[in-house]
Amino acid sequence: MKKKSMFTQDAPHVEDINDANALIKELWDKLREYEDKLATSSRNSSRRHQMFELPKQALDITEYQLFHGRCDCCSTVTQGQLPSDAPTGQMGPRLMSLIAVLAGQHHLSLGKIRQLLLDQYGTTFLIGALSEVQG
C-alpha cells in the first residue's frame, strides 16, 4: 500500500512577517493535532465508560382475598372462590425453578437457599416449603 504524500508541492513562500507568523501558527496547530493523534491508543481514545449493576430484585406478590357473607333473609353463607388460573401453592413457577437451580445446579442447602431468599428478596419460607419444591 502506497502512502499518500502530503508534501507534493513546494513550501509556501511568504512576503512579510505577518504572513510568516500566520503560517507558523497554522503549522504549529497542525503539528499539535498530529501529536494528539499519535498519543491516542485504545485505552485513551474513547470517552466511553461502562458500569454494570444488577437490578434491584423484588418478589412479585399476588394476594387473593376470599370473602364470605351471610344472607340476611335466608341465612345462607356464601364464600368466594379462587380464580381458576390461581396457583394452588405459595410459590410461582419462576420462584420454584430458581429454588430448583440453586439446589440442583449450585448444590446449595435448603438453609442457604432460605437465607439467600431472605437476603435478596426480604422474605422467608419454611424449610418444609422449600423441600417440597425441591421434591
Helices and strands as residue ranges (DSSP letters): H 17-39, E 68-70, E 77-79, H 93-104, H 110-121, H 127-134
